[in-house]
Amino acid sequence: MNARPLIHVVDDDEAMRDSLTWLLDSERYTVRTYASGEAFLEQMTAAAPACVILDIRMPGMSGIEVHEQLTRRGVATPVVFVTGHGDVPMAVEAIKRGAFDFVEKPFNEKKLTAIIERALEADAKNAGAVAAQAQIAHRLARLSPREREVLDLVVAGKMNKTIADAMDISIKTVEAHRAKVMEKMGVRSLAELVQAVVKVQEKPAS
């Protein structure tokens, strides 16, 4: 994890932004503040690990609408809502739609920083999964059409003889293709090969 993870604070209340900036800076986070959801969506840059502290009720775009926009854009940065007591049902519904967590005003500073730390850990893990998927996808792209066909049949659990019959090639040719697939995919066993293919098909957590 970077020395100073990035925390986005989105709140129309200047006093709240200042308070959170002071708190989070003292915890050695890099803090960027935004007075509206619109400003945040316009200025946000992708980074990991990162976390968004988002007021649920603001003039203009609400926190819920901002979160919906992030989801549409495929942004997986964890969102922690800051809510008033009357907005808890909205926050719970947002959790069901992929938000990370929420805290009620007035919030306990230790509780908030603990939630942020968990959110940052989740974001770092998700970023690692995305990077691993990209690496596997790159290796898959290096396979020839024949090698990819052999890979698909191997992962489907087919034996060499069955693959040879299906592709109308010799068993020795199948074995040669398998060896090349293992080399290009950077794996040493069938189990690792299957795990790699499954991993690239998984959707990282949001």
C-alpha positions in Angstrom: 0.0 0.0 0.0 1.3 3.5 -0.8 2.6 5.6 2.1 -0.3 8.1 1.8 -3.5 6.6 0.3 -5.9 8.9 -1.3 -9.2 9.9 0.3 -11.8 11.9 -1.6 -14.1 13.9 0.6 -17.3 15.0 -1.0 -19.5 17.3 1.1 -21.2 20.6 0.6 -20.5 21.6 4.2 -17.2 23.5 4.3 -16.8 23.0 8.1 -17.3 19.2 7.6 -14.7 19.2 4.7 -12.2 21.0 6.9 -12.8 18.7 9.9 -12.4 15.6 7.8 -9.3 17.0 6.1 -7.7 17.7 9.5 -8.6 14.2 10.8 -7.5 12.3 7.7 -4.3 14.3 7.2 -3.3 13.5 10.8 -3.8 9.8 9.9 -1.3 10.4 7.0 -3.8 10.2 4.2 -3.7 12.4 1.1 -7.0 14.2 1.1 -8.9 15.9 -1.8 -12.1 17.7 -1.1 -15.0 18.6 -3.3 -18.0 20.9 -2.5 -20.4 19.0 -4.8 -21.0 15.7 -6.4 -20.7 17.4 -9.8 -17.2 18.7 -9.0 -16.1 15.3 -7.7 -17.2 13.5 -10.8 -15.5 16.1 -13.0 -12.2 16.1 -11.2 -11.8 12.6 -9.8 -8.8 10.7 -11.1 -8.3 6.9 -10.8 -5.8 5.8 -8.1 -5.4 2.9 -5.7 -5.6 2.5 -2.9 -8.3 5.1 -2.5 -11.7 5.7 -0.8 -14.6 8.1 -1.2 -16.2 9.8 1.8 -19.5 10.9 0.4 -22.3 13.0 2.0 -25.6 11.3 1.2 -27.6 14.6 1.1 -26.3 17.5 -0.9 -27.7 20.3 -3.1 -27.6 19.4 -6.8 -26.5 15.7 -7.2 -27.2 13.7 -4.0 -24.6 11.2 -2.8 -26.8 8.4 -4.0 -26.8 9.9 -7.5 -23.0 10.3 -7.4 -22.6 6.7 -6.4 -24.9 5.6 -9.2 -22.7 7.5 -11.7 -19.6 5.9 -10.4 -21.2 2.5 -10.8 -22.2 3.3 -14.4 -18.6 4.4 -15.1 -17.2 1.1 -13.7 -15.4 2.9 -10.9 -14.8 0.4 -8.2 -13.3 2.8 -5.6 -15.0 2.0 -2.2 -17.6 4.6 -1.2 -18.4 5.3 2.5 -21.5 7.4 3.0 -21.9 10.0 5.7 -25.5 10.2 6.8 -27.9 11.9 9.1 -30.1 9.6 11.2 -33.1 10.0 8.9 -31.0 8.9 5.9 -29.9 5.5 7.3 -32.5 3.6 5.2 -31.1 5.2 2.0 -27.6 4.3 3.1 -28.6 0.7 3.7 -30.1 0.6 0.2 -26.8 2.0 -1.2 -24.9 -0.8 0.5 -27.1 -3.3 -1.3 -26.1 -1.5 -4.5 -22.4 -1.8 -3.9 -21.4 1.0 -1.5 -18.8 -0.1 1.0 -20.2 1.2 4.3 -21.8 4.3 6.0 -21.4 6.3 9.2 -23.9 8.4 11.0 -23.4 12.1 12.0 -22.0 12.9 14.5 -19.5 10.1 13.8 -16.9 8.5 16.0 -13.5 9.4 14.6 -11.9 6.0 15.4 -14.9 4.2 13.8 -14.6 6.2 10.7 -10.8 5.7 10.3 -11.3 2.0 10.9 -13.9 1.8 8.1 -11.6 3.8 5.8 -8.7 1.4 6.5 -10.9 -1.6 5.6 -12.0 0.2 2.5 -8.4 0.9 1.4 -7.4 -2.7 2.0 -10.4 -3.8 -0.1 -9.5 -1.3 -2.9 -5.8 -2.5 -2.9 -6.9 -6.1 -3.1 -9.3 -5.3 -5.9 -6.6 -3.4 -7.8 -4.3 -6.4 -7.4 -7.0 -8.7 -8.8 -7.5 -6.3 -11.8 -3.8 -6.3 -12.5 -3.6 -10.1 -12.3 -6.5 -10.4 -14.7 -4.8 -8.0 -17.1 -1.6 -10.1 -17.0 -3.5 -13.3 -17.6 -5.5 -11.7 -20.4 -2.2 -10.6 -22.0 -0.8 -14.1 -21.9 -4.0 -15.5 -23.4 -3.8 -13.1 -26.2 -0.3 -14.5 -27.1 -1.8 -18.0 -27.7 -2.3 -19.1 -31.3 -5.8 -20.1 -32.3 -4.8 -23.7 -32.2 -3.2 -23.3 -28.7 -6.4 -21.5 -27.5 -8.5 -24.4 -28.8 -6.4 -26.9 -26.9 -6.5 -24.7 -23.8 -10.3 -24.6 -23.9 -10.5 -28.3 -24.2 -8.0 -29.0 -21.5 -9.8 -26.6 -19.1 -13.0 -28.4 -20.0 -11.4 -31.6 -18.6 -10.8 -33.4 -21.9 -8.1 -36.0 -22.1 -5.3 -35.8 -24.7 -6.9 -38.6 -26.8 -10.3 -36.9 -26.8 -8.7 -33.6 -27.8 -6.7 -35.3 -30.6 -9.9 -36.8 -32.0 -11.8 -33.6 -31.7 -9.2 -31.6 -33.5 -8.2 -34.3 -35.9 -4.5 -34.2 -34.8 -2.1 -36.6 -33.2 -1.7 -37.1 -29.5 1.9 -35.9 -29.8 0.7 -32.7 -31.4 -1.7 -32.2 -28.6 1.1 -32.7 -26.1 3.3 -30.2 -27.9 0.4 -27.6 -27.9 -0.2 -28.2 -24.2 3.4 -27.7 -23.4 3.5 -24.5 -25.4 0.3 -23.3 -23.6 1.8 -24.0 -20.2 4.9 -22.1 -21.1 3.1 -19.1 -22.5 0.7 -18.9 -19.6 3.5 -19.2 -17.1 2.0 -22.1 -15.2 3.5 -25.4 -14.1 0.5 -27.6 -13.6 -3.0 -28.2 -14.9 -4.5 -26.9 -11.6 -2.6 -23.6 -12.1 -3.8 -23.4 -15.7 -7.4 -23.8 -14.7 -7.1 -21.3 -11.8 -5.6 -18.7 -14.2 -8.5 -19.1 -16.7 -11.1 -18.9 -13.9 -9.4 -15.8 -12.5 -9.5 -13.9 -15.7 -13.3 -14.7 -15.9 -14.0 -13.4 -12.4 -15.4 -9.9 -11.8 -13.3 -8.0 -9.3 -15.2 -6.8 -6.2 -16.7 -3.4 -6.3 
